[in-house]
Amino acid sequence: MPYDTTATAATATDEARRQLEICNACRYCEGYCDVFPALTRLSQMDPGAISHLASLCHNCRGCYYACQYSPPHEFALNLPAALAEVRQQDWEDFARPQAVARLFHRSGLALAAALVAGFAVLFAAIAALRPESGEGFYATLSHNAMVAIFAPAFVLPLLAVGLSLRAWWQAIEGGPVRWADVTRAARAAGRMRNLDGGQGQGCNFEKEDRYSDARRWAHQATLWGFLMCFAATSVATLMHYGLNWPAPYGFWSPPKLLGVPGGILLCIGTGWLMALKLRADPDLGAARVWGGEMGFVALLFFVSATGLALYAATGTAAVPALLAIHLGAVLAFFLLTPYSKMVHGFYRFAALMADRRPG
């Protein structure tokens, strides 16, 4: 029995509250993930508390397959879908501007539009700002042009995410942030502890009532691949400005030793996640935004794949076209960050920080 995804924010919260109250009375799933212990500590089921629980949920779906009250029972519990809808609604309601987030998640058209716009802007910049000299990629697009395009495209979306997250943190009454909360959340996120089914046997995302660690490993590959690519860019920036060592860099340089394995991991992880999502039951998530979620993972895969292709084509005539395509994809990814499922990492990390408080 699919969850009603036509719900408004208020009805989504009300439905989640109904299901959570039944879960709190039953408590069979208490050991499954952080949602259920946090549920038992609640003094009241207000909207902020429900939003916090929704972002603690990693949609592993184990509780659904273990639940004696799931359909066809008259209680019709589908907690993964109910929390996914609240979570989705939060991402849309706290985003600025909200319309962009709703467009992307509802239809995926924003993704295509951003890609086209990114390519157009990049090609225009290449034509207008082609450098008189330069090595490697800078022979096609100057360093100053890249900075002018990508610095605001990186900083402004992060600022938008920060503002959204701040408003959400206030809504859940997260309180002061302590270093101990950050480190505990980092350990839980780094191990993907909430994808182990509570007993280490894995989750039920793509195999229904059978356990699997596939989604956990795919997330690990995606997370660490992304962090390695980000580290490669950060190290290259330090080398350029701090050591006066501009690109291009050889394979044994830190940017390449981080970026190439990171790109491979990111390709593997995102490709794996897309395959798992195609096998999973869409009615156990926020089904109305399935296309937007898949579009986000596909974009991240495209960013990593074109980056690797660009490196492989070094020194060939294909570099200008591949550089434009890759940087256009990166530009689209940056601009869509506040509105795509990329925000789930920020919200879930914040939810883990709020949950790990003593007492």
KAJONOR-V345313 format. One record per residue. N is the residue number from 0. RES is the residue in three letters. PHI is phi as a letter, one per 20 degrees, with the letter a starting at -180 (* if undefined). D_LAST is the distance of its C-alpha to the last C-alpha in Angstrom with 1 decimal. Layout:
N,RES,PHI,D_LAST ; N,RES,PHI,D_LAST
This chain:
0,MET,*,37.9 ; 1,PRO,f,36.9 ; 2,TYR,f,34.2 ; 3,ASP,f,35.9 ; 4,THR,e,35.5 ; 5,THR,e,37.5 ; 6,ALA,f,34.5 ; 7,THR,e,33.7 ; 8,ALA,g,30.2 ; 9,ALA,f,29.8 ; 10,THR,f,31.1 ; 11,ALA,f,29.1 ; 12,THR,f,25.9 ; 13,ASP,f,27.3 ; 14,GLU,f,28.3 ; 15,ALA,f,24.9 ; 16,ARG,f,23.3 ; 17,ARG,g,25.9 ; 18,GLN,f,25.3 ; 19,LEU,f,21.5 ; 20,GLU,f,21.9 ; 21,ILE,f,24.2 ; 22,CYS,f,21.9 ; 23,ASN,f,19.0 ; 24,ALA,f,21.6 ; 25,CYS,e,23.0 ; 26,ARG,m,20.1 ; 27,TYR,f,22.7 ; 28,CYS,e,21.4 ; 29,GLU,g,17.8 ; 30,GLY,e,18.5 ; 31,TYR,f,20.5 ; 32,CYS,b,18.3 ; 33,ASP,f,15.0 ; 34,VAL,f,16.1 ; 35,PHE,f,15.9 ; 36,PRO,f,12.4 ; 37,ALA,f,11.3 ; 38,LEU,f,13.9 ; 39,THR,f,12.7 ; 40,ARG,e,9.3 ; 41,LEU,f,11.7 ; 42,SER,e,12.9 ; 43,GLN,b,16.0 ; 44,MET,e,18.0 ; 45,ASP,e,19.3 ; 46,PRO,g,21.2 ; 47,GLY,f,18.5 ; 48,ALA,f,16.0 ; 49,ILE,f,19.0 ; 50,SER,f,20.0 ; 51,HIS,f,16.7 ; 52,LEU,f,17.0 ; 53,ALA,f,20.7 ; 54,SER,e,20.1 ; 55,LEU,f,17.8 ; 56,CYS,f,20.8 ; 57,HIS,d,23.4 ; 58,ASN,l,26.0 ; 59,CYS,f,26.6 ; 60,ARG,m,27.8 ; 61,GLY,f,27.0 ; 62,CYS,f,25.4 ; 63,TYR,f,28.7 ; 64,TYR,f,31.0 ; 65,ALA,e,28.9 ; 66,CYS,f,28.7 ; 67,GLN,e,31.0 ; 68,TYR,d,30.9 ; 69,SER,f,32.1 ; 70,PRO,g,35.7 ; 71,PRO,e,38.1 ; 72,HIS,f,35.9 ; 73,GLU,f,36.1 ; 74,PHE,f,32.4 ; 75,ALA,l,33.1 ; 76,LEU,f,29.7 ; 77,ASN,b,29.6 ; 78,LEU,f,26.0 ; 79,PRO,g,26.7 ; 80,ALA,f,29.4 ; 81,ALA,f,27.5 ; 82,LEU,f,24.5 ; 83,ALA,f,27.1 ; 84,GLU,f,29.0 ; 85,VAL,f,26.0 ; 86,ARG,g,25.2 ; 87,GLN,f,28.9 ; 88,GLN,f,29.2 ; 89,ASP,f,26.4 ; 90,TRP,f,28.2 ; 91,GLU,f,31.4 ; 92,ASP,f,30.2 ; 93,PHE,e,28.4 ; 94,ALA,f,31.2 ; 95,ARG,c,34.0 ; 96,PRO,f,36.6 ; 97,GLN,f,35.4 ; 98,ALA,f,38.9 ; 99,VAL,f,39.0 ; 100,ALA,f,35.7 ; 101,ARG,f,37.1 ; 102,LEU,f,40.4 ; 103,PHE,f,39.1 ; 104,HIS,f,36.8 ; 105,ARG,f,39.3 ; 106,SER,c,42.4 ; 107,GLY,m,42.1 ; 108,LEU,f,45.0 ; 109,ALA,f,43.1 ; 110,LEU,f,42.8 ; 111,ALA,f,46.5 ; 112,ALA,f,47.3 ; 113,ALA,f,45.1 ; 114,LEU,f,46.8 ; 115,VAL,f,50.2 ; 116,ALA,f,49.5 ; 117,GLY,f,48.0 ; 118,PHE,f,51.1 ; 119,ALA,f,53.5 ; 120,VAL,f,51.9 ; 121,LEU,f,51.9 ; 122,PHE,f,55.5 ; 123,ALA,f,56.6 ; 124,ALA,f,54.9 ; 125,ILE,f,56.6 ; 126,ALA,f,60.0 ; 127,ALA,e,59.7 ; 128,LEU,d,58.0 ; 129,ARG,g,59.6 ; 130,PRO,f,59.8 ; 131,GLU,f,63.2 ; 132,SER,b,61.9 ; 133,GLY,q,58.9 ; 134,GLU,d,57.9 ; 135,GLY,l,55.9 ; 136,PHE,f,53.9 ; 137,TYR,f,54.9 ; 138,ALA,f,58.5 ; 139,THR,d,57.4 ; 140,LEU,c,54.8 ; 141,SER,f,54.5 ; 142,HIS,f,51.3 ; 143,ASN,f,51.4 ; 144,ALA,f,51.7 ; 145,MET,f,48.7 ; 146,VAL,f,46.6 ; 147,ALA,f,47.9 ; 148,ILE,e,46.9 ; 149,PHE,e,43.6 ; 150,ALA,f,41.9 ; 151,PRO,f,41.4 ; 152,ALA,f,40.8 ; 153,PHE,e,37.9 ; 154,VAL,f,36.4 ; 155,LEU,f,36.8 ; 156,PRO,f,35.0 ; 157,LEU,f,32.1 ; 158,LEU,f,32.0 ; 159,ALA,f,32.1 ; 160,VAL,f,29.2 ; 161,GLY,f,27.2 ; 162,LEU,f,28.1 ; 163,SER,f,27.2 ; 164,LEU,f,23.8 ; 165,ARG,f,23.1 ; 166,ALA,f,24.1 ; 167,TRP,f,22.0 ; 168,TRP,f,18.9 ; 169,GLN,f,19.6 ; 170,ALA,f,20.2 ; 171,ILE,e,16.8 ; 172,GLU,l,15.3 ; 173,GLY,f,13.8 ; 174,GLY,m,13.7 ; 175,PRO,f,14.6 ; 176,VAL,e,15.0 ; 177,ARG,d,14.2 ; 178,TRP,g,16.3 ; 179,ALA,f,13.6 ; 180,ASP,f,12.6 ; 181,VAL,f,16.4 ; 182,THR,f,17.1 ; 183,ARG,f,14.6 ; 184,ALA,f,16.0 ; 185,ALA,f,19.4 ; 186,ARG,f,19.3 ; 187,ALA,f,18.3 ; 188,ALA,f,21.0 ; 189,GLY,f,23.5 ; 190,ARG,e,23.4 ; 191,MET,l,23.4 ; 192,ARG,f,20.9 ; 193,ASN,f,20.7 ; 194,LEU,d,24.4 ; 195,ASP,d,24.7 ; 196,GLY,m,24.3 ; 197,GLY,n,21.3 ; 198,GLN,d,23.8 ; 199,GLY,n,25.6 ; 200,GLN,e,28.6 ; 201,GLY,o,28.5 ; 202,CYS,d,28.3 ; 203,ASN,d,30.9 ; 204,PHE,f,31.7 ; 205,GLU,d,35.4 ; 206,LYS,d,36.4 ; 207,GLU,l,35.0 ; 208,ASP,e,34.3 ; 209,ARG,d,34.9 ; 210,TYR,e,32.4 ; 211,SER,b,33.0 ; 212,ASP,e,31.5 ; 213,ALA,g,34.0 ; 214,ARG,f,31.7 ; 215,ARG,f,29.2 ; 216,TRP,f,32.0 ; 217,ALA,f,33.6 ; 218,HIS,f,30.4 ; 219,GLN,f,30.2 ; 220,ALA,f,33.9 ; 221,THR,f,33.5 ; 222,LEU,f,30.4 ; 223,TRP,f,31.9 ; 224,GLY,f,35.4 ; 225,PHE,f,34.3 ; 226,LEU,f,32.5 ; 227,MET,f,35.7 ; 228,CYS,f,37.9 ; 229,PHE,f,35.9 ; 230,ALA,f,36.0 ; 231,ALA,f,39.7 ; 232,THR,f,40.3 ; 233,SER,f,38.2 ; 234,VAL,f,40.2 ; 235,ALA,f,43.4 ; 236,THR,f,42.6 ; 237,LEU,f,42.0 ; 238,MET,f,45.2 ; 239,HIS,f,47.2 ; 240,TYR,e,46.2 ; 241,GLY,e,45.2 ; 242,LEU,d,47.8 ; 243,ASN,l,50.5 ; 244,TRP,c,50.5 ; 245,PRO,f,50.9 ; 246,ALA,f,51.0 ; 247,PRO,e,52.4 ; 248,TYR,d,50.7 ; 249,GLY,f,51.9 ; 250,PHE,f,50.1 ; 251,TRP,e,48.9 ; 252,SER,e,47.3 ; 253,PRO,g,43.5 ; 254,PRO,g,43.4 ; 255,LYS,f,45.4 ; 256,LEU,f,43.6 ; 257,LEU,e,40.3 ; 258,GLY,f,41.7 ; 259,VAL,f,44.0 ; 260,PRO,f,41.6 ; 261,GLY,f,38.9 ; 262,GLY,f,41.3 ; 263,ILE,f,42.2 ; 264,LEU,f,38.6 ; 265,LEU,f,37.9 ; 266,CYS,f,41.1 ; 267,ILE,f,40.1 ; 268,GLY,f,36.6 ; 269,THR,f,37.6 ; 270,GLY,f,40.6 ; 271,TRP,f,38.7 ; 272,LEU,f,36.1 ; 273,MET,f,39.1 ; 274,ALA,f,40.6 ; 275,LEU,f,37.5 ; 276,LYS,f,37.1 ; 277,LEU,f,40.7 ; 278,ARG,e,40.0 ; 279,ALA,e,36.8 ; 280,ASP,f,37.0 ; 281,PRO,f,36.7 ; 282,ASP,f,35.8 ; 283,LEU,d,32.3 ; 284,GLY,c,31.4 ; 285,ALA,e,32.4 ; 286,ALA,f,36.1 ; 287,ARG,f,37.5 ; 288,VAL,d,36.4 ; 289,TRP,g,37.4 ; 290,GLY,f,40.2 ; 291,GLY,f,38.1 ; 292,GLU,f,35.6 ; 293,MET,f,38.5 ; 294,GLY,f,40.2 ; 295,PHE,f,37.3 ; 296,VAL,f,37.3 ; 297,ALA,f,41.1 ; 298,LEU,f,41.2 ; 299,LEU,f,38.9 ; 300,PHE,f,41.2 ; 301,PHE,f,44.2 ; 302,VAL,g,42.9 ; 303,SER,f,42.5 ; 304,ALA,f,45.7 ; 305,THR,f,47.8 ; 306,GLY,f,46.4 ; 307,LEU,f,47.5 ; 308,ALA,f,50.8 ; 309,LEU,f,51.4 ; 310,TYR,f,50.9 ; 311,ALA,f,53.2 ; 312,ALA,e,55.8 ; 313,THR,g,55.9 ; 314,GLY,n,59.5 ; 315,THR,d,60.8 ; 316,ALA,f,62.0 ; 317,ALA,e,59.0 ; 318,VAL,g,56.7 ; 319,PRO,g,57.2 ; 320,ALA,f,56.6 ; 321,LEU,f,53.6 ; 322,LEU,f,52.1 ; 323,ALA,f,52.5 ; 324,ILE,f,50.9 ; 325,HIS,f,47.9 ; 326,LEU,f,47.2 ; 327,GLY,f,47.6 ; 328,ALA,f,45.0 ; 329,VAL,f,42.6 ; 330,LEU,f,43.3 ; 331,ALA,f,42.6 ; 332,PHE,f,39.3 ; 333,PHE,f,38.2 ; 334,LEU,f,39.3 ; 335,LEU,e,37.6 ; 336,THR,g,34.3 ; 337,PRO,f,32.6 ; 338,TYR,d,34.1 ; 339,SER,e,34.1 ; 340,LYS,f,31.4 ; 341,MET,g,30.9 ; 342,VAL,f,28.1 ; 343,HIS,f,26.0 ; 344,GLY,f,25.1 ; 345,PHE,f,23.8 ; 346,TYR,f,21.8 ; 347,ARG,f,20.3 ; 348,PHE,f,19.3 ; 349,ALA,f,17.7 ; 350,ALA,f,15.9 ; 351,LEU,f,14.6 ; 352,MET,f,13.4 ; 353,ALA,f,11.6 ; 354,ASP,f,10.1 ; 355,ARG,e,9.1 ; 356,ARG,f,6.4 ; 357,PRO,f,3.7 ; 358,GLY,m,0.0
